[in-house]
């Protein structure tokens, strides 16, 4: 199979090397070649590695509603949307991106994987560091690569199913920094096996405390495993790892302390007691376990979509009388926006506009939700409610304890809470739709509207699967594809 050009996009200057076997021996003019520990440490400190995912998959979900053709909110106008966003929102079959255009999810991910491979495959040979330091850096790279693989396989493949994963098309497992190597499209099972192996190997050498919030620690390992096992439907394993992660970090930020101010974008969510103190971005949040942000070209859908009617109804469920869900209150503009001097009105609609760099890595809030869902599925119903109440007390002003008569009721409460907590951020809702559609209890048809036109996406339709970008297929004509 021909080499995959994904490695040639936005990679670092070390990409000039032709073979991993000659990696430390060849010094082409004009290239910086890692030779010492500090060189590899600098690679791992690159802020480029922090941007791991894109927000555009939200246009496929039941959370987003596009604006009118010529909307008063210019950024949400349907006619001004990129062609690929229109293709997703209207559930068009076939390719999403046009020939030669960039996919801001696929391409940065494989660029990062290239860098991680350099560290994984070569760091142990450097002469100027202890084995412990080298193993730790390699462990961080293993976990970083695993996160990229997990994001990719859940976006570009069928959701994990133990009955079919061994034959379902996954994504290419690129494990070498040799840009001339040949690759194949591995199965979903092969990809998950590699993710699991990398995590388990890396966890042994991760530190208890990270060097900084952008670098992984043991808490990241447990948190990551809890997410992975949740996606696999291995709820006992997800629960045990979630418990281990929460034992290391169970902090929750109190949203009830915040309010909104008009006239600005970033900073419009601020402390009620001091409007100069904005809602903390991911790197400053006490909830953050491992910080990752959105890709530079598709980091968020700020002021680009309205809440769907379905999402609005979701925020109204399980809400006590006289209570306010601060996620709904703070992160949406209700009926009007004021980002500058002008007030823009859109009666009856709710514009998503938090202008906060939320964490797309791992946070304690997500782990509470994993623990709650898994307790409701395979554990203790009442413990599930305790996890949910813990997070709701920090999100809902005047909250009251939840009540559930059965584990099924507790599970529905957990899934509702997860949707509210993680709406319109990264690929989370798309992945949840794919995994929940496999259970008839939770399968749903997604409906989008544009004026009088209605678009629908049935459960388990292949259009939930993002297609391999045309730029990649130009060089890999024989890559197997999903029909969508």
C-alpha positions in Angstrom: 0.0 0.0 0.0 1.2 3.5 -0.8 2.4 5.6 2.0 -0.1 7.8 3.8 0.5 11.5 3.2 -1.1 12.4 6.5 2.4 12.5 8.0 3.5 15.3 5.7 1.1 17.9 7.0 2.1 20.4 9.7 4.9 18.2 11.1 8.0 19.5 12.8 11.3 20.0 11.1 12.5 16.6 12.1 10.4 15.2 9.3 13.3 15.3 6.9 14.6 11.9 8.1 14.0 9.1 5.7 14.4 6.1 8.0 14.1 5.4 11.7 17.2 3.2 11.4 19.2 6.2 10.4 17.3 8.6 12.7 20.2 9.5 15.0 22.9 9.1 12.5 21.9 11.5 9.6 22.2 15.2 10.1 20.8 16.9 6.9 21.6 20.5 6.7 18.9 22.8 8.0 17.2 20.2 10.2 17.2 19.9 13.9 17.7 16.2 14.9 17.1 15.1 18.5 20.2 13.7 20.0 19.9 14.4 23.7 17.2 14.2 26.3 16.5 17.9 26.2 15.8 17.7 22.5 13.0 15.2 23.1 11.7 17.1 26.1 11.3 20.1 23.9 9.3 18.1 21.4 7.0 17.0 24.2 6.6 20.5 25.4 5.4 21.8 22.1 2.1 23.6 22.4 1.1 22.1 19.1 0.6 18.8 20.8 -1.9 20.4 23.1 -4.5 20.8 20.3 -6.0 17.4 19.8 -9.5 17.6 18.5 -12.0 19.6 16.4 -15.4 20.9 17.1 -16.9 20.5 13.6 -18.4 17.0 14.3 -21.0 18.8 16.4 -22.8 19.7 13.1 -23.8 16.0 12.9 -25.3 15.9 16.4 -28.7 16.6 18.0 -27.1 19.4 20.0 -26.6 21.9 17.2 -29.1 24.1 15.3 -27.9 26.2 12.4 -28.9 29.8 12.0 -31.3 31.1 9.4 -29.9 31.5 5.8 -29.0 35.1 6.5 -29.0 35.1 10.3 -28.7 38.1 12.5 -25.8 36.3 14.1 -23.5 36.4 11.2 -21.3 33.5 12.4 -24.3 31.2 12.6 -25.8 32.1 9.2 -26.4 28.9 7.2 -25.4 30.5 3.9 -22.1 31.6 5.4 -21.2 28.1 6.8 -18.3 26.2 5.2 -19.4 23.6 2.6 -18.2 20.8 4.9 -20.3 22.0 7.7 -23.3 22.2 5.4 -22.6 18.7 4.3 -22.6 17.4 7.8 -25.6 19.4 9.0 -27.7 18.2 6.0 -26.5 14.6 6.4 -25.1 14.5 2.9 -23.7 11.1 1.8 -20.1 10.6 0.6 -17.2 12.9 1.2 -17.4 15.8 3.6 -14.3 17.7 2.6 -13.5 18.7 -1.0 -10.4 17.6 -2.8 -7.3 19.2 -1.5 -8.9 20.8 1.6 -7.7 20.2 5.1 -9.5 18.1 7.7 -8.8 19.9 11.0 -9.4 16.6 13.0 -7.5 14.0 10.9 -4.4 16.0 9.9 -3.3 17.5 13.2 -3.8 14.1 14.9 -1.4 12.3 12.6 1.1 15.1 12.8 1.1 14.7 16.6 1.4 10.9 16.2 4.5 11.4 14.1 6.1 13.5 16.9 5.1 10.9 19.6 6.6 8.1 17.5 9.9 10.0 17.4 10.0 10.0 21.2 8.7 6.5 21.7 11.1 4.9 19.3 14.3 6.8 20.1 14.3 8.3 23.6 15.8 5.2 25.3 18.9 5.6 23.2 19.9 9.0 24.3 23.2 9.1 26.4 22.5 11.9 28.8 19.6 10.9 31.0 18.7 8.3 33.6 16.5 5.3 32.6 13.8 6.7 34.9 13.7 10.0 33.1 13.7 8.4 29.7 11.0 5.9 30.6 8.8 8.7 31.9 9.1 10.8 28.8 8.4 7.7 26.7 5.4 6.9 28.8 4.0 10.5 28.2 4.4 10.0 24.5 2.7 6.6 24.6 -0.3 8.1 26.4 -0.4 11.1 24.0 -0.4 8.8 21.0 -3.1 6.7 22.5 -5.4 9.7 22.9 -4.9 10.6 19.3 -5.8 7.0 18.2 -8.8 7.0 20.5 -10.2 10.2 19.0 -9.5 9.1 15.5 -11.0 5.6 15.7 -14.2 7.0 17.3 -14.6 9.6 14.7 -13.7 7.7 11.5 -15.0 4.2 12.3 -18.0 2.3 13.5 -18.3 2.4 17.2 -16.6 -0.5 19.1 -18.7 -3.7 19.1 -17.0 -6.8 20.4 -18.9 -8.9 17.8 -17.7 -7.0 14.8 -14.6 -5.0 15.9 -12.2 -7.5 14.4 -13.5 -6.8 10.9 -14.8 -3.2 11.1 -12.5 -0.7 9.4 -10.7 1.4 11.9 -7.9 3.9 11.2 -4.2 3.4 10.2 -2.0 2.6 13.1 1.1 4.6 12.4 3.8 3.5 14.7 6.9 4.6 12.9 8.4 8.0 12.2 9.6 6.7 8.8 7.6 8.7 6.4 8.3 6.2 3.6 6.8 3.3 5.5 3.6 1.7 4.1 0.5 1.5 6.2 -2.9 -0.1 6.1 -6.3 0.7 7.6 -6.3 -1.4 10.8 -9.5 -2.8 12.3 -11.3 -1.2 15.2 -10.1 -4.1 17.4 -6.5 -3.7 16.4 -6.7 0.0 17.2 -8.3 -0.5 20.6 -5.8 -3.2 21.4 -2.9 -0.8 20.7 -4.5 2.0 22.7 -4.9 -0.3 25.6 -1.3 -1.6 25.3 0.1 1.9 25.1 -1.9 3.0 28.1 -1.0 0.1 30.3 2.7 0.3 29.4 2.7 4.1 29.9 0.9 4.0 33.2 3.7 2.2 34.9 6.2 5.0 34.3 3.9 8.1 34.6 4.6 10.3 37.6 2.1 10.8 40.4 2.4 14.6 39.9 2.8 16.0 36.4 5.5 18.5 35.4 2.6 20.8 34.3 -1.1 20.4 33.5 -0.3 19.7 29.8 1.8 16.7 30.7 0.2 13.4 31.8 0.4 11.8 35.3 -0.9 8.5 36.8 -4.3 10.2 37.3 -4.4 10.6 33.5 -3.8 6.9 33.0 -6.7 5.9 35.2 -9.0 8.6 33.7 -8.1 7.6 30.2 -8.7 3.9 30.8 -12.1 4.8 32.3 -13.0 6.6 29.1 -11.7 3.9 26.9 -13.5 1.1 28.7 -16.7 3.1 28.7 -16.5 3.4 24.9 -15.9 -0.4 24.8 -18.9 -1.2 27.0 -16.6 -2.7 29.6 -18.4 -1.0 32.5 -16.8 -2.8 35.4 -13.3 -1.9 34.1 -14.4 1.7 33.4 -15.8 2.0 36.9 -12.7 0.7 38.7 -10.5 3.1 36.8 -12.8 6.0 37.4 -12.7 5.3 41.1 -8.8 5.2 41.0 -8.8 8.5 39.1 -11.2 10.3 41.5 -9.0 9.1 44.4 -6.2 11.2 42.9 -8.3 14.2 41.8 -12.0 14.8 42.7 -12.0 18.6 42.4 -15.1 20.3 41.0 -15.4 23.9 40.0 -18.4 25.8 41.5 -20.3 27.3 38.5 -22.9 28.9 40.8 -20.3 31.6 41.7 -20.3 32.9 38.1 -22.4 35.3 36.0 -22.3 37.0 32.6 -21.4 40.5 31.5 -22.1 42.1 28.1 -19.8 43.8 25.6 -17.1 41.1 25.3 -16.5 37.6 24.1 -13.7 35.9 26.0 -14.4 36.9 29.6 -18.2 37.2 29.3 -18.4 34.5 31.9 -16.9 35.9 35.1 -17.1 35.8 38.9 -20.2 37.4 40.3 -18.1 38.9 43.1 -15.4 40.3 40.7 -16.1 40.6 37.0 -12.4 41.0 36.2 -12.0 37.3 37.1 -13.1 35.3 34.1 -14.2 31.7 34.2 -11.0 29.7 34.1 -9.8 28.2 30.9 -8.8 24.6 31.0 -5.2 25.2 32.0 -6.4 27.2 35.1 -9.3 25.0 36.2 -9.0 22.9 39.3 -11.0 20.2 37.5 -8.4 19.6 34.8 -6.4 16.4 35.0 -4.7 16.6 31.7 -5.3 19.6 29.4 -5.9 19.4 25.7 -7.6 22.0 23.6 -9.3 22.1 20.2 -7.4 22.2 17.0 -6.3 25.6 15.9 -8.7 25.8 12.9 -11.8 24.2 14.5 -11.4 24.6 18.2 -15.0 25.5 19.1 -18.4 26.5 17.7 -18.6 29.8 19.7 -21.4 31.9 18.3 -21.7 29.5 15.3 -24.7 27.4 16.4 -27.8 27.7 18.4 -29.0 25.1 20.9 -31.3 22.6 19.2 -34.9 22.3 20.5 -33.8 18.8 21.7 -30.9 20.2 23.7 -33.0 22.9 25.2 -35.5 20.2 26.4 -32.5 18.2 27.8 -31.5 21.2 30.0 -35.1 21.4 31.3 -35.1 17.7 32.4 -34.3 16.8 36.0 -34.2 20.5 37.0 -35.8 21.2 40.4 -38.3 24.0 40.8 -36.7 27.4 41.3 -33.3 26.0 40.3 -31.0 27.3 37.6 -28.6 25.1 35.5 -25.6 27.5 35.3 -24.3 25.7 32.3 -27.4 26.8 30.4 -27.4 30.2 32.0 -23.7 31.0 31.5 -22.7 29.3 28.2 -25.6 30.4 26.0 -27.0 33.8 25.0 -30.8 33.7 25.5 -32.7 35.7 23.0 -30.0 38.2 22.4 -26.2 38.7 22.4 -24.0 41.7 23.1 -20.4 41.0 22.1 -19.6 44.6 21.4 -21.6 47.9 21.3 -24.5 46.4 19.4 -27.2 44.2 20.8 -28.3 41.4 18.4 -31.7 39.9 19.1 -32.9 36.4 18.2 -36.1 35.9 20.2 -36.8 32.3 21.3 -33.4 31.0 20.4 -30.3 30.3 22.4 -26.8 31.0 20.9 -23.9 28.9 22.2 -21.3 31.4 23.2 -19.2 30.5 26.3 -15.9 31.8 24.9 -14.0 29.5 27.2 -11.2 27.1 26.3 -12.8 24.0 27.7 -10.7 20.9 28.3 -10.8 18.3 25.6 -8.3 16.1 27.5 -9.4 14.7 30.8 -11.2 16.4 33.7 -12.7 15.2 37.0 -16.2 16.3 35.8 -16.1 13.7 33.1 -14.8 11.0 35.4 -17.7 11.7 37.9 -20.1 11.1 34.9 -18.3 7.9 33.9 -18.4 6.6 37.4 -22.1 7.5 37.7 -23.1 5.8 34.4 -21.1 2.7 35.2 -22.5 2.4 38.8 -26.0 2.7 37.2 -25.2 -0.1 34.8 -23.2 -2.6 36.8 -22.9 -1.3 40.3 -24.9 0.5 43.0 -27.8 2.8 41.9 -27.5 4.9 45.0 -23.8 5.4 44.5 -24.6 6.5 40.9 -26.9 9.2 42.3 -24.2 10.3 44.8 -21.8 10.9 41.9 -24.4 12.8 40.0 -25.4 14.9 43.0 -21.8 15.8 43.6 -21.4 17.3 40.1 -24.9 18.8 40.0 -24.4 20.7 43.3 -21.5 22.5 41.6 -23.5 23.2 38.4 -27.1 23.9 39.5 -28.1 26.7 41.7 -30.6 25.6 44.3 -30.1 21.9 43.3 -32.0 19.1 45.1 -30.9 15.5 45.4 -31.9 13.2 42.6 -34.2 10.2 43.2 -34.4 7.0 41.1 -36.6 4.0 41.7 -34.4 1.7 39.6 -31.0 1.3 38.0 -32.5 2.1 34.6 -33.9 5.4 35.9 -30.4 6.2 37.4 -28.8 5.4 34.1 -31.1 7.7 32.2 -30.3 10.4 34.7 -26.6 9.8 34.2 -26.9 10.0 30.4 -28.9 13.2 30.6 -26.3 14.8 32.9 -23.5 13.8 30.6 -25.2 15.4 27.7 -25.7 18.7 29.6 -22.1 18.7 30.9 -20.3 18.0 27.7 -22.6 19.5 25.0 -21.0 21.1 21.9 -17.4 20.4 23.0 -15.1 18.3 20.8 -16.4 15.0 19.5 -18.1 13.8 22.7 -21.7 14.0 21.6 -21.0 12.4 18.3 -19.3 9.5 20.0 -22.1 9.2 22.6 -24.7 9.1 19.9 -22.8 6.3 18.1 -22.4 4.2 21.2 -25.9 4.7 22.6 -27.5 4.0 19.2 -26.4 0.4 19.6 -28.8 0.1 22.5 -32.5 0.2 21.4 -33.4 1.9 24.7 -31.4 5.0 23.7 -31.3 4.9 19.9 -32.6 8.1 18.4 -33.1 9.8 15.0 -31.3 13.1 14.8 -33.4 15.9 13.1 -32.0 19.1 11.7 -34.0 22.0 10.2 -33.3 24.7 7.7 -36.4 26.8 7.2 -39.1 24.5 6.0 -36.6 21.7 5.1 -36.0 18.9 7.5 -33.0 16.5 7.4 -32.9 13.3 9.4 -30.2 10.8 10.4 -31.4 7.4 11.5 -29.7 5.4 14.3 -26.5 3.5 13.2 -26.4 5.2 9.8 -22.9 5.2 8.3 -23.1 9.0 7.9 -22.3 9.1 11.7 -18.8 8.0 10.6 -16.6 10.8 9.3 -15.1 9.8 6.0 -11.3 9.6 5.3 -10.3 12.9 3.8 -10.0 13.0 0.0 -6.4 14.3 0.3 -5.5 11.0 1.9 -7.4 8.9 -0.6 -5.5 10.6 -3.5 -2.4 8.7 -2.4 -4.2 5.6 -1.1 -6.7 4.5 -3.7 -7.0 1.0 -2.3 -7.9 2.1 1.2 -11.2 0.3 2.3 -14.0 2.8 3.0 -17.4 2.9 4.7 -20.3 3.5 2.3 -21.9 6.6 3.6 
